[in-house]
Amino acid sequence: MNFNEGYLATLGVESKKLADMIYRARDAGAYGAKLSGAGIGDCMIAIASEDKKQAVEDAITSAGGQVIEVEANVEGARIES
């Protein structure tokens, strides 16, 4: 994640606000953080352990971001007949 984010920053698709959220999340202990989507917007993703989760959320919020929690490995949509 972090290497990929470096490539995206080099391409110039990272805004100042987005960079602040990403680097603060990493500094707070996120395993990785990077922009999401095509860039220049203000959407990013960070992955953190349970014990670092609150610190990472606080860091993103302090950079002007809004945290939206998602859960991995949950059952998705299915068709029942």
mmCIF file of the N, C-alpha and C atoms, coordinates in Angstrom:
data_MODEL
# 
_entry.id   MODEL 
# 
loop_
_atom_site.group_PDB 
_atom_site.id 
_atom_site.type_symbol 
_atom_site.label_atom_id 
_atom_site.label_alt_id 
_atom_site.label_comp_id 
_atom_site.label_asym_id 
_atom_site.label_entity_id 
_atom_site.label_seq_id 
_atom_site.pdbx_PDB_ins_code 
_atom_site.Cartn_x 
_atom_site.Cartn_y 
_atom_site.Cartn_z 
_atom_site.occupancy 
_atom_site.B_iso_or_equiv 
_atom_site.pdbx_formal_charge 
_atom_site.auth_seq_id 
_atom_site.auth_comp_id 
_atom_site.auth_asym_id 
_atom_site.auth_atom_id 
_atom_site.pdbx_PDB_model_num 
ATOM 1   N N  . MET A 1 1  ? 0.829   -1.191  0.000   1.00 0.00 ? 1  MET A N  1 
ATOM 2   C CA . MET A 1 1  ? 0.000   0.000   0.000   1.00 0.00 ? 1  MET A CA 1 
ATOM 3   C C  . MET A 1 1  ? 0.866   1.245   0.000   1.00 0.00 ? 1  MET A C  1 
ATOM 4   N N  . ASN A 1 2  ? 1.826   1.272   0.896   1.00 0.00 ? 2  ASN A N  1 
ATOM 5   C CA . ASN A 1 2  ? 2.638   2.472   1.045   1.00 0.00 ? 2  ASN A CA 1 
ATOM 6   C C  . ASN A 1 2  ? 3.490   2.735   -0.194  1.00 0.00 ? 2  ASN A C  1 
ATOM 7   N N  . PHE A 1 3  ? 4.047   1.675   -0.798  1.00 0.00 ? 3  PHE A N  1 
ATOM 8   C CA . PHE A 1 3  ? 4.823   1.863   -2.025  1.00 0.00 ? 3  PHE A CA 1 
ATOM 9   C C  . PHE A 1 3  ? 3.927   2.377   -3.145  1.00 0.00 ? 3  PHE A C  1 
ATOM 10  N N  . ASN A 1 4  ? 2.747   1.782   -3.280  1.00 0.00 ? 4  ASN A N  1 
ATOM 11  C CA . ASN A 1 4  ? 1.815   2.211   -4.313  1.00 0.00 ? 4  ASN A CA 1 
ATOM 12  C C  . ASN A 1 4  ? 1.440   3.679   -4.125  1.00 0.00 ? 4  ASN A C  1 
ATOM 13  N N  . GLU A 1 5  ? 1.227   4.088   -2.896  1.00 0.00 ? 5  GLU A N  1 
ATOM 14  C CA . GLU A 1 5  ? 0.896   5.485   -2.618  1.00 0.00 ? 5  GLU A CA 1 
ATOM 15  C C  . GLU A 1 5  ? 2.036   6.405   -3.049  1.00 0.00 ? 5  GLU A C  1 
ATOM 16  N N  . GLY A 1 6  ? 3.260   5.954   -2.855  1.00 0.00 ? 6  GLY A N  1 
ATOM 17  C CA . GLY A 1 6  ? 4.413   6.736   -3.306  1.00 0.00 ? 6  GLY A CA 1 
ATOM 18  C C  . GLY A 1 6  ? 4.394   6.950   -4.816  1.00 0.00 ? 6  GLY A C  1 
ATOM 19  N N  . TYR A 1 7  ? 4.040   5.905   -5.553  1.00 0.00 ? 7  TYR A N  1 
ATOM 20  C CA . TYR A 1 7  ? 3.939   6.031   -7.011  1.00 0.00 ? 7  TYR A CA 1 
ATOM 21  C C  . TYR A 1 7  ? 2.844   7.023   -7.393  1.00 0.00 ? 7  TYR A C  1 
ATOM 22  N N  . LEU A 1 8  ? 1.707   6.941   -6.702  1.00 0.00 ? 8  LEU A N  1 
ATOM 23  C CA . LEU A 1 8  ? 0.593   7.845   -6.998  1.00 0.00 ? 8  LEU A CA 1 
ATOM 24  C C  . LEU A 1 8  ? 0.961   9.295   -6.683  1.00 0.00 ? 8  LEU A C  1 
ATOM 25  N N  . ALA A 1 9  ? 1.678   9.501   -5.594  1.00 0.00 ? 9  ALA A N  1 
ATOM 26  C CA . ALA A 1 9  ? 2.128   10.849  -5.246  1.00 0.00 ? 9  ALA A CA 1 
ATOM 27  C C  . ALA A 1 9  ? 3.070   11.382  -6.321  1.00 0.00 ? 9  ALA A C  1 
ATOM 28  N N  . THR A 1 10 ? 3.950   10.516  -6.824  1.00 0.00 ? 10 THR A N  1 
ATOM 29  C CA . THR A 1 10 ? 4.878   10.912  -7.883  1.00 0.00 ? 10 THR A CA 1 
ATOM 30  C C  . THR A 1 10 ? 4.126   11.306  -9.153  1.00 0.00 ? 10 THR A C  1 
ATOM 31  N N  . LEU A 1 11 ? 3.018   10.633  -9.417  1.00 0.00 ? 11 LEU A N  1 
ATOM 32  C CA . LEU A 1 11 ? 2.201   10.976  -10.579 1.00 0.00 ? 11 LEU A CA 1 
ATOM 33  C C  . LEU A 1 11 ? 1.443   12.291  -10.394 1.00 0.00 ? 11 LEU A C  1 
ATOM 34  N N  . GLY A 1 12 ? 1.370   12.763  -9.159  1.00 0.00 ? 12 GLY A N  1 
ATOM 35  C CA . GLY A 1 12 ? 0.710   14.034  -8.894  1.00 0.00 ? 12 GLY A CA 1 
ATOM 36  C C  . GLY A 1 12 ? -0.790  13.942  -8.684  1.00 0.00 ? 12 GLY A C  1 
ATOM 37  N N  . VAL A 1 13 ? -1.277  12.779  -8.283  1.00 0.00 ? 13 VAL A N  1 
ATOM 38  C CA . VAL A 1 13 ? -2.722  12.618  -8.092  1.00 0.00 ? 13 VAL A CA 1 
ATOM 39  C C  . VAL A 1 13 ? -3.124  12.663  -6.616  1.00 0.00 ? 13 VAL A C  1 
ATOM 40  N N  . GLU A 1 14 ? -2.271  13.251  -5.797  1.00 0.00 ? 14 GLU A N  1 
ATOM 41  C CA . GLU A 1 14 ? -2.507  13.322  -4.356  1.00 0.00 ? 14 GLU A CA 1 
ATOM 42  C C  . GLU A 1 14 ? -2.654  14.791  -3.956  1.00 0.00 ? 14 GLU A C  1 
ATOM 43  N N  . SER A 1 15 ? -3.754  15.147  -3.318  1.00 0.00 ? 15 SER A N  1 
ATOM 44  C CA . SER A 1 15 ? -3.951  16.518  -2.849  1.00 0.00 ? 15 SER A CA 1 
ATOM 45  C C  . SER A 1 15 ? -3.283  16.699  -1.484  1.00 0.00 ? 15 SER A C  1 
ATOM 46  N N  . LYS A 1 16 ? -3.118  17.926  -1.052  1.00 0.00 ? 16 LYS A N  1 
ATOM 47  C CA . LYS A 1 16 ? -2.496  18.222  0.253   1.00 0.00 ? 16 LYS A CA 1 
ATOM 48  C C  . LYS A 1 16 ? -3.310  17.598  1.380   1.00 0.00 ? 16 LYS A C  1 
ATOM 49  N N  . LYS A 1 17 ? -4.633  17.773  1.355   1.00 0.00 ? 17 LYS A N  1 
ATOM 50  C CA . LYS A 1 17 ? -5.486  17.216  2.416   1.00 0.00 ? 17 LYS A CA 1 
ATOM 51  C C  . LYS A 1 17 ? -5.369  15.690  2.438   1.00 0.00 ? 17 LYS A C  1 
ATOM 52  N N  . LEU A 1 18 ? -5.390  15.094  1.274   1.00 0.00 ? 18 LEU A N  1 
ATOM 53  C CA . LEU A 1 18 ? -5.287  13.637  1.180   1.00 0.00 ? 18 LEU A CA 1 
ATOM 54  C C  . LEU A 1 18 ? -3.949  13.154  1.725   1.00 0.00 ? 18 LEU A C  1 
ATOM 55  N N  . ALA A 1 19 ? -2.879  13.839  1.359   1.00 0.00 ? 19 ALA A N  1 
ATOM 56  C CA . ALA A 1 19 ? -1.553  13.474  1.863   1.00 0.00 ? 19 ALA A CA 1 
ATOM 57  C C  . ALA A 1 19 ? -1.503  13.602  3.383   1.00 0.00 ? 19 ALA A C  1 
ATOM 58  N N  . ASP A 1 20 ? -2.097  14.656  3.929   1.00 0.00 ? 20 ASP A N  1 
ATOM 59  C CA . ASP A 1 20 ? -2.119  14.836  5.383   1.00 0.00 ? 20 ASP A CA 1 
ATOM 60  C C  . ASP A 1 20 ? -2.824  13.671  6.067   1.00 0.00 ? 20 ASP A C  1 
ATOM 61  N N  . MET A 1 21 ? -3.972  13.260  5.539   1.00 0.00 ? 21 MET A N  1 
ATOM 62  C CA . MET A 1 21 ? -4.707  12.141  6.134   1.00 0.00 ? 21 MET A CA 1 
ATOM 63  C C  . MET A 1 21 ? -3.884  10.854  6.063   1.00 0.00 ? 21 MET A C  1 
ATOM 64  N N  . ILE A 1 22 ? -3.265  10.605  4.916   1.00 0.00 ? 22 ILE A N  1 
ATOM 65  C CA . ILE A 1 22 ? -2.488  9.385   4.713   1.00 0.00 ? 22 ILE A CA 1 
ATOM 66  C C  . ILE A 1 22 ? -1.290  9.327   5.657   1.00 0.00 ? 22 ILE A C  1 
ATOM 67  N N  . TYR A 1 23 ? -0.502  10.399  5.690   1.00 0.00 ? 23 TYR A N  1 
ATOM 68  C CA . TYR A 1 23 ? 0.720   10.382  6.494   1.00 0.00 ? 23 TYR A CA 1 
ATOM 69  C C  . TYR A 1 23 ? 0.421   10.423  7.987   1.00 0.00 ? 23 TYR A C  1 
ATOM 70  N N  . ARG A 1 24 ? -0.629  11.092  8.382   1.00 0.00 ? 24 ARG A N  1 
ATOM 71  C CA . ARG A 1 24 ? -0.999  11.074  9.807   1.00 0.00 ? 24 ARG A CA 1 
ATOM 72  C C  . ARG A 1 24 ? -1.482  9.695   10.225  1.00 0.00 ? 24 ARG A C  1 
ATOM 73  N N  . ALA A 1 25 ? -2.228  9.020   9.349   1.00 0.00 ? 25 ALA A N  1 
ATOM 74  C CA . ALA A 1 25 ? -2.681  7.655   9.649   1.00 0.00 ? 25 ALA A CA 1 
ATOM 75  C C  . ALA A 1 25 ? -1.484  6.725   9.828   1.00 0.00 ? 25 ALA A C  1 
ATOM 76  N N  . ARG A 1 26 ? -0.511  6.842   8.944   1.00 0.00 ? 26 ARG A N  1 
ATOM 77  C CA . ARG A 1 26 ? 0.700   6.010   9.064   1.00 0.00 ? 26 ARG A CA 1 
ATOM 78  C C  . ARG A 1 26 ? 1.456   6.333   10.348  1.00 0.00 ? 26 ARG A C  1 
ATOM 79  N N  . ASP A 1 27 ? 1.610   7.628   10.630  1.00 0.00 ? 27 ASP A N  1 
ATOM 80  C CA . ASP A 1 27 ? 2.325   8.036   11.845  1.00 0.00 ? 27 ASP A CA 1 
ATOM 81  C C  . ASP A 1 27 ? 1.625   7.538   13.111  1.00 0.00 ? 27 ASP A C  1 
ATOM 82  N N  . ALA A 1 28 ? 0.294   7.372   13.036  1.00 0.00 ? 28 ALA A N  1 
ATOM 83  C CA . ALA A 1 28 ? -0.476  6.900   14.184  1.00 0.00 ? 28 ALA A CA 1 
ATOM 84  C C  . ALA A 1 28 ? -0.433  5.380   14.327  1.00 0.00 ? 28 ALA A C  1 
ATOM 85  N N  . GLY A 1 29 ? 0.201   4.699   13.369  1.00 0.00 ? 29 GLY A N  1 
ATOM 86  C CA . GLY A 1 29 ? 0.366   3.258   13.509  1.00 0.00 ? 29 GLY A CA 1 
ATOM 87  C C  . GLY A 1 29 ? -0.354  2.395   12.495  1.00 0.00 ? 29 GLY A C  1 
ATOM 88  N N  . ALA A 1 30 ? -0.936  2.992   11.455  1.00 0.00 ? 30 ALA A N  1 
ATOM 89  C CA . ALA A 1 30 ? -1.584  2.184   10.421  1.00 0.00 ? 30 ALA A CA 1 
ATOM 90  C C  . ALA A 1 30 ? -0.549  1.312   9.726   1.00 0.00 ? 30 ALA A C  1 
ATOM 91  N N  . TYR A 1 31 ? -0.930  0.084   9.399   1.00 0.00 ? 31 TYR A N  1 
ATOM 92  C CA . TYR A 1 31 ? -0.035  -0.790  8.633   1.00 0.00 ? 31 TYR A CA 1 
ATOM 93  C C  . TYR A 1 31 ? 0.272   -0.159  7.282   1.00 0.00 ? 31 TYR A C  1 
ATOM 94  N N  . GLY A 1 32 ? -0.754  0.421   6.687   1.00 0.00 ? 32 GLY A N  1 
ATOM 95  C CA . GLY A 1 32 ? -0.615  1.061   5.389   1.00 0.00 ? 32 GLY A CA 1 
ATOM 96  C C  . GLY A 1 32 ? -1.762  2.014   5.174   1.00 0.00 ? 32 GLY A C  1 
ATOM 97  N N  . ALA A 1 33 ? -1.542  2.988   4.290   1.00 0.00 ? 33 ALA A N  1 
ATOM 98  C CA . ALA A 1 33 ? -2.589  3.945   3.926   1.00 0.00 ? 33 ALA A CA 1 
ATOM 99  C C  . ALA A 1 33 ? -2.284  4.469   2.539   1.00 0.00 ? 33 ALA A C  1 
ATOM 100 N N  . LYS A 1 34 ? -3.325  4.647   1.738   1.00 0.00 ? 34 LYS A N  1 
ATOM 101 C CA . LYS A 1 34 ? -3.148  5.159   0.379   1.00 0.00 ? 34 LYS A CA 1 
ATOM 102 C C  . LYS A 1 34 ? -4.443  5.777   -0.103  1.00 0.00 ? 34 LYS A C  1 
ATOM 103 N N  . LEU A 1 35 ? -4.319  6.582   -1.149  1.00 0.00 ? 35 LEU A N  1 
ATOM 104 C CA . LEU A 1 35 ? -5.524  7.166   -1.718  1.00 0.00 ? 35 LEU A CA 1 
ATOM 105 C C  . LEU A 1 35 ? -6.335  6.084   -2.396  1.00 0.00 ? 35 LEU A C  1 
ATOM 106 N N  . SER A 1 36 ? -7.600  6.341   -2.542  1.00 0.00 ? 36 SER A N  1 
ATOM 107 C CA . SER A 1 36 ? -8.512  5.390   -3.159  1.00 0.00 ? 36 SER A CA 1 
ATOM 108 C C  . SER A 1 36 ? -9.158  6.068   -4.356  1.00 0.00 ? 36 SER A C  1 
ATOM 109 N N  . GLY A 1 37 ? -9.353  5.342   -5.416  1.00 0.00 ? 37 GLY A N  1 
ATOM 110 C CA . GLY A 1 37 ? -9.976  5.927   -6.597  1.00 0.00 ? 37 GLY A CA 1 
ATOM 111 C C  . GLY A 1 37 ? -8.944  6.541   -7.526  1.00 0.00 ? 37 GLY A C  1 
ATOM 112 N N  . ALA A 1 38 ? -9.376  7.526   -8.306  1.00 0.00 ? 38 ALA A N  1 
ATOM 113 C CA . ALA A 1 38 ? -8.529  8.131   -9.333  1.00 0.00 ? 38 ALA A CA 1 
ATOM 114 C C  . ALA A 1 38 ? -7.589  9.193   -8.785  1.00 0.00 ? 38 ALA A C  1 
ATOM 115 N N  . GLY A 1 39 ? -7.809  9.617   -7.557  1.00 0.00 ? 39 GLY A N  1 
ATOM 116 C CA . GLY A 1 39 ? -6.935  10.612  -6.947  1.00 0.00 ? 39 GLY A CA 1 
ATOM 117 C C  . GLY A 1 39 ? -7.496  12.013  -7.014  1.00 0.00 ? 39 GLY A C  1 
ATOM 118 N N  . ILE A 1 40 ? -6.752  12.945  -6.444  1.00 0.00 ? 40 ILE A N  1 
ATOM 119 C CA . ILE A 1 40 ? -7.067  14.363  -6.321  1.00 0.00 ? 40 ILE A CA 1 
ATOM 120 C C  . ILE A 1 40 ? -8.279  14.610  -5.428  1.00 0.00 ? 40 ILE A C  1 
ATOM 121 N N  . GLY A 1 41 ? -9.093  13.629  -5.183  1.00 0.00 ? 41 GLY A N  1 
ATOM 122 C CA . GLY A 1 41 ? -10.239 13.780  -4.291  1.00 0.00 ? 41 GLY A CA 1 
ATOM 123 C C  . GLY A 1 41 ? -9.803  13.732  -2.836  1.00 0.00 ? 41 GLY A C  1 
ATOM 124 N N  . ASP A 1 42 ? -10.666 13.255  -1.988  1.00 0.00 ? 42 ASP A N  1 
ATOM 125 C CA . ASP A 1 42 ? -10.318 13.193  -0.571  1.00 0.00 ? 42 ASP A CA 1 
ATOM 126 C C  . ASP A 1 42 ? -10.698 11.855  0.035   1.00 0.00 ? 42 ASP A C  1 
ATOM 127 N N  . CYS A 1 43 ? -10.546 10.792  -0.740  1.00 0.00 ? 43 CYS A N  1 
ATOM 128 C CA . CYS A 1 43 ? -10.900 9.462   -0.263  1.00 0.00 ? 43 CYS A CA 1 
ATOM 129 C C  . CYS A 1 43 ? -9.639  8.613   -0.152  1.00 0.00 ? 43 CYS A C  1 
ATOM 130 N N  . MET A 1 44 ? -9.452  8.011   1.010   1.00 0.00 ? 44 MET A N  1 
ATOM 131 C CA . MET A 1 44 ? -8.285  7.167   1.241   1.00 0.00 ? 44 MET A CA 1 
ATOM 132 C C  . MET A 1 44 ? -8.692  5.978   2.072   1.00 0.00 ? 44 MET A C  1 
ATOM 133 N N  . ILE A 1 45 ? -7.805  5.002   2.127   1.00 0.00 ? 45 ILE A N  1 
ATOM 134 C CA . ILE A 1 45 ? -8.049  3.809   2.930   1.00 0.00 ? 45 ILE A CA 1 
ATOM 135 C C  . ILE A 1 45 ? -6.830  3.569   3.807   1.00 0.00 ? 45 ILE A C  1 
ATOM 136 N N  . ALA A 1 46 ? -7.075  3.151   5.027   1.00 0.00 ? 46 ALA A N  1 
ATOM 137 C CA . ALA A 1 46 ? -5.998  2.813   5.955   1.00 0.00 ? 46 ALA A CA 1 
ATOM 138 C C  . ALA A 1 46 ? -6.337  1.485   6.618   1.00 0.00 ? 46 ALA A C  1 
ATOM 139 N N  . ILE A 1 47 ? -5.324  0.686   6.870   1.00 0.00 ? 47 ILE A N  1 
ATOM 140 C CA . ILE A 1 47 ? -5.504  -0.591  7.561   1.00 0.00 ? 47 ILE A CA 1 
ATOM 141 C C  . ILE A 1 47 ? -4.683  -0.538  8.843   1.00 0.00 ? 47 ILE A C  1 
ATOM 142 N N  . ALA A 1 48 ? -5.337  -0.873  9.951   1.00 0.00 ? 48 ALA A N  1 
ATOM 143 C CA . ALA A 1 48 ? -4.672  -0.795  11.251  1.00 0.00 ? 48 ALA A CA 1 
ATOM 144 C C  . ALA A 1 48 ? -5.100  -1.961  12.134  1.00 0.00 ? 48 ALA A C  1 
ATOM 145 N N  . SER A 1 49 ? -4.245  -2.306  13.064  1.00 0.00 ? 49 SER A N  1 
ATOM 146 C CA . SER A 1 49 ? -4.593  -3.331  14.043  1.00 0.00 ? 49 SER A CA 1 
ATOM 147 C C  . SER A 1 49 ? -5.637  -2.769  15.005  1.00 0.00 ? 49 SER A C  1 
ATOM 148 N N  . GLU A 1 50 ? -6.300  -3.647  15.696  1.00 0.00 ? 50 GLU A N  1 
ATOM 149 C CA . GLU A 1 50 ? -7.361  -3.235  16.617  1.00 0.00 ? 50 GLU A CA 1 
ATOM 150 C C  . GLU A 1 50 ? -6.825  -2.273  17.680  1.00 0.00 ? 50 GLU A C  1 
ATOM 151 N N  . ASP A 1 51 ? -5.608  -2.506  18.162  1.00 0.00 ? 51 ASP A N  1 
ATOM 152 C CA . ASP A 1 51 ? -5.070  -1.644  19.214  1.00 0.00 ? 51 ASP A CA 1 
ATOM 153 C C  . ASP A 1 51 ? -4.623  -0.272  18.698  1.00 0.00 ? 51 ASP A C  1 
ATOM 154 N N  . LYS A 1 52 ? -4.473  -0.107  17.404  1.00 0.00 ? 52 LYS A N  1 
ATOM 155 C CA . LYS A 1 52 ? -4.095  1.192   16.818  1.00 0.00 ? 52 LYS A CA 1 
ATOM 156 C C  . LYS A 1 52 ? -5.278  1.892   16.150  1.00 0.00 ? 52 LYS A C  1 
ATOM 157 N N  . LYS A 1 53 ? -6.399  1.213   16.075  1.00 0.00 ? 53 LYS A N  1 
ATOM 158 C CA . LYS A 1 53 ? -7.558  1.707   15.334  1.00 0.00 ? 53 LYS A CA 1 
ATOM 159 C C  . LYS A 1 53 ? -7.992  3.100   15.780  1.00 0.00 ? 53 LYS A C  1 
ATOM 160 N N  . GLN A 1 54 ? -8.163  3.323   17.068  1.00 0.00 ? 54 GLN A N  1 
ATOM 161 C CA . GLN A 1 54 ? -8.639  4.615   17.543  1.00 0.00 ? 54 GLN A CA 1 
ATOM 162 C C  . GLN A 1 54 ? -7.634  5.724   17.247  1.00 0.00 ? 54 GLN A C  1 
ATOM 163 N N  . ALA A 1 55 ? -6.347  5.442   17.420  1.00 0.00 ? 55 ALA A N  1 
ATOM 164 C CA . ALA A 1 55 ? -5.315  6.442   17.136  1.00 0.00 ? 55 ALA A CA 1 
ATOM 165 C C  . ALA A 1 55 ? -5.308  6.821   15.653  1.00 0.00 ? 55 ALA A C  1 
ATOM 166 N N  . VAL A 1 56 ? -5.492  5.836   14.787  1.00 0.00 ? 56 VAL A N  1 
ATOM 167 C CA . VAL A 1 56 ? -5.527  6.092   13.346  1.00 0.00 ? 56 VAL A CA 1 
ATOM 168 C C  . VAL A 1 56 ? -6.781  6.900   12.992  1.00 0.00 ? 56 VAL A C  1 
ATOM 169 N N  . GLU A 1 57 ? -7.916  6.535   13.558  1.00 0.00 ? 57 GLU A N  1 
ATOM 170 C CA . GLU A 1 57 ? -9.145  7.292   13.318  1.00 0.00 ? 57 GLU A CA 1 
ATOM 171 C C  . GLU A 1 57 ? -8.988  8.743   13.781  1.00 0.00 ? 57 GLU A C  1 
ATOM 172 N N  . ASP A 1 58 ? -8.423  8.944   14.949  1.00 0.00 ? 58 ASP A N  1 
ATOM 173 C CA . ASP A 1 58 ? -8.201  10.294  15.467  1.00 0.00 ? 58 ASP A CA 1 
ATOM 174 C C  . ASP A 1 58 ? -7.268  11.088  14.557  1.00 0.00 ? 58 ASP A C  1 
ATOM 175 N N  . ALA A 1 59 ? -6.246  10.429  14.033  1.00 0.00 ? 59 ALA A N  1 
ATOM 176 C CA . ALA A 1 59 ? -5.292  11.098  13.148  1.00 0.00 ? 59 ALA A CA 1 
ATOM 177 C C  . ALA A 1 59 ? -5.961  11.545  11.853  1.00 0.00 ? 59 ALA A C  1 
ATOM 178 N N  . ILE A 1 60 ? -6.787  10.686  11.294  1.00 0.00 ? 60 ILE A N  1 
ATOM 179 C CA . ILE A 1 60 ? -7.503  11.035  10.060  1.00 0.00 ? 60 ILE A CA 1 
ATOM 180 C C  . ILE A 1 60 ? -8.451  12.196  10.317  1.00 0.00 ? 60 ILE A C  1 
ATOM 181 N N  . THR A 1 61 ? -9.173  12.141  11.422  1.00 0.00 ? 61 THR A N  1 
ATOM 182 C CA . THR A 1 61 ? -10.104 13.218  11.779  1.00 0.00 ? 61 THR A CA 1 
ATOM 183 C C  . THR A 1 61 ? -9.356  14.527  11.993  1.00 0.00 ? 61 THR A C  1 
ATOM 184 N N  . SER A 1 62 ? -8.212  14.478  12.653  1.00 0.00 ? 62 SER A N  1 
ATOM 185 C CA . SER A 1 62 ? -7.447  15.710  12.917  1.00 0.00 ? 62 SER A CA 1 
ATOM 186 C C  . SER A 1 62 ? -6.921  16.337  11.632  1.00 0.00 ? 62 SER A C  1 
ATOM 187 N N  . ALA A 1 63 ? -6.823  15.555  10.560  1.00 0.00 ? 63 ALA A N  1 
ATOM 188 C CA . ALA A 1 63 ? -6.382  16.073  9.264   1.00 0.00 ? 63 ALA A CA 1 
ATOM 189 C C  . ALA A 1 63 ? -7.559  16.563  8.430   1.00 0.00 ? 63 ALA A C  1 
ATOM 190 N N  . GLY A 1 64 ? -8.764  16.556  9.022   1.00 0.00 ? 64 GLY A N  1 
ATOM 191 C CA . GLY A 1 64 ? -9.944  17.039  8.313   1.00 0.00 ? 64 GLY A CA 1 
ATOM 192 C C  . GLY A 1 64 ? -10.762 15.960  7.636   1.00 0.00 ? 64 GLY A C  1 
ATOM 193 N N  . GLY A 1 65 ? -10.405 14.704  7.874   1.00 0.00 ? 65 GLY A N  1 
ATOM 194 C CA . GLY A 1 65 ? -11.134 13.605  7.253   1.00 0.00 ? 65 GLY A CA 1 
ATOM 195 C C  . GLY A 1 65 ? -12.300 13.124  8.092   1.00 0.00 ? 65 GLY A C  1 
ATOM 196 N N  . GLN A 1 66 ? -13.143 12.338  7.476   1.00 0.00 ? 66 GLN A N  1 
ATOM 197 C CA . GLN A 1 66 ? -14.269 11.701  8.157   1.00 0.00 ? 66 GLN A CA 1 
ATOM 198 C C  . GLN A 1 66 ? -14.071 10.198  8.034   1.00 0.00 ? 66 GLN A C  1 
ATOM 199 N N  . VAL A 1 67 ? -14.101 9.502   9.147   1.00 0.00 ? 67 VAL A N  1 
ATOM 200 C CA . VAL A 1 67 ? -13.864 8.064   9.158   1.00 0.00 ? 67 VAL A CA 1 
ATOM 201 C C  . VAL A 1 67 ? -15.157 7.314   8.848   1.00 0.00 ? 67 VAL A C  1 
ATOM 202 N N  . ILE A 1 68 ? -15.069 6.389   7.923   1.00 0.00 ? 68 ILE A N  1 
ATOM 203 C CA . ILE A 1 68 ? -16.179 5.492   7.595   1.00 0.00 ? 68 ILE A CA 1 
ATOM 204 C C  . ILE A 1 68 ? -15.650 4.083   7.810   1.00 0.00 ? 68 ILE A C  1 
ATOM 205 N N  . GLU A 1 69 ? -16.149 3.406   8.826   1.00 0.00 ? 69 GLU A N  1 
ATOM 206 C CA . GLU A 1 69 ? -15.662 2.059   9.139   1.00 0.00 ? 69 GLU A CA 1 
ATOM 207 C C  . GLU A 1 69 ? -16.244 1.042   8.173   1.00 0.00 ? 69 GLU A C  1 
ATOM 208 N N  . VAL A 1 70 ? -15.408 0.127   7.749   1.00 0.00 ? 70 VAL A N  1 
ATOM 209 C CA . VAL A 1 70 ? -15.851 -1.006  6.938   1.00 0.00 ? 70 VAL A CA 1 
ATOM 210 C C  . VAL A 1 70 ? -15.336 -2.273  7.585   1.00 0.00 ? 70 VAL A C  1 
ATOM 211 N N  . GLU A 1 71 ? -15.997 -3.360  7.302   1.00 0.00 ? 71 GLU A N  1 
ATOM 212 C CA . GLU A 1 71 ? -15.614 -4.640  7.869   1.00 0.00 ? 71 GLU A CA 1 
ATOM 213 C C  . GLU A 1 71 ? -15.224 -5.581  6.743   1.00 0.00 ? 71 GLU A C  1 
ATOM 214 N N  . ALA A 1 72 ? -14.080 -6.194  6.857   1.00 0.00 ? 72 ALA A N  1 
ATOM 215 C CA . ALA A 1 72 ? -13.607 -7.132  5.826   1.00 0.00 ? 72 ALA A CA 1 
ATOM 216 C C  . ALA A 1 72 ? -14.162 -8.521  6.089   1.00 0.00 ? 72 ALA A C  1 
ATOM 217 N N  . ASN A 1 73 ? -14.230 -9.299  5.038   1.00 0.00 ? 73 ASN A N  1 
ATOM 218 C CA . ASN A 1 73 ? -14.645 -10.701 5.117   1.00 0.00 ? 73 ASN A CA 1 
ATOM 219 C C  . ASN A 1 73 ? -16.062 -10.890 5.630   1.00 0.00 ? 73 ASN A C  1 
ATOM 220 N N  . VAL A 1 74 ? -16.948 -9.989  5.253   1.00 0.00 ? 74 VAL A N  1 
ATOM 221 C CA . VAL A 1 74 ? -18.349 -10.176 5.601   1.00 0.00 ? 74 VAL A CA 1 
ATOM 222 C C  . VAL A 1 74 ? -19.076 -10.711 4.376   1.00 0.00 ? 74 VAL A C  1 
ATOM 223 N N  . GLU A 1 75 ? -20.189 -11.377 4.612   1.00 0.00 ? 75 GLU A N  1 
ATOM 224 C CA . GLU A 1 75 ? -20.946 -11.941 3.523   1.00 0.00 ? 75 GLU A CA 1 
ATOM 225 C C  . GLU A 1 75 ? -21.513 -10.827 2.657   1.00 0.00 ? 75 GLU A C  1 
ATOM 226 N N  . GLY A 1 76 ? -21.348 -10.942 1.369   1.00 0.00 ? 76 GLY A N  1 
ATOM 227 C CA . GLY A 1 76 ? -21.853 -9.960  0.410   1.00 0.00 ? 76 GLY A CA 1 
ATOM 228 C C  . GLY A 1 76 ? -23.250 -10.306 -0.063  1.00 0.00 ? 76 GLY A C  1 
ATOM 229 N N  . ALA A 1 77 ? -23.629 -9.706  -1.158  1.00 0.00 ? 77 ALA A N  1 
ATOM 230 C CA . ALA A 1 77 ? -24.945 -9.954  -1.729  1.00 0.00 ? 77 ALA A CA 1 
ATOM 231 C C  . ALA A 1 77 ? -25.021 -11.382 -2.272  1.00 0.00 ? 77 ALA A C  1 
ATOM 232 N N  . ARG A 1 78 ? -26.191 -11.953 -2.230  1.00 0.00 ? 78 ARG A N  1 
ATOM 233 C CA . ARG A 1 78 ? -26.367 -13.301 -2.797  1.00 0.00 ? 78 ARG A CA 1 
ATOM 234 C C  . ARG A 1 78 ? -27.775 -13.411 -3.364  1.00 0.00 ? 78 ARG A C  1 
ATOM 235 N N  . ILE A 1 79 ? -27.931 -14.308 -4.280  1.00 0.00 ? 79 ILE A N  1 
ATOM 236 C CA . ILE A 1 79 ? -29.226 -14.557 -4.896  1.00 0.00 ? 79 ILE A CA 1 
ATOM 237 C C  . ILE A 1 79 ? -29.778 -15.856 -4.325  1.00 0.00 ? 79 ILE A C  1 
ATOM 238 N N  . GLU A 1 80 ? -30.969 -15.778 -3.798  1.00 0.00 ? 80 GLU A N  1 
ATOM 239 C CA . GLU A 1 80 ? -31.619 -16.976 -3.261  1.00 0.00 ? 80 GLU A CA 1 
ATOM 240 C C  . GLU A 1 80 ? -32.794 -17.331 -4.171  1.00 0.00 ? 80 GLU A C  1 
ATOM 241 N N  . SER A 1 81 ? -32.951 -18.598 -4.418  1.00 0.00 ? 81 SER A N  1 
ATOM 242 C CA . SER A 1 81 ? -34.076 -18.999 -5.270  1.00 0.00 ? 81 SER A CA 1 
ATOM 243 C C  . SER A 1 81 ? -35.025 -19.884 -4.512  1.00 0.00 ? 81 SER A C  1 
# 
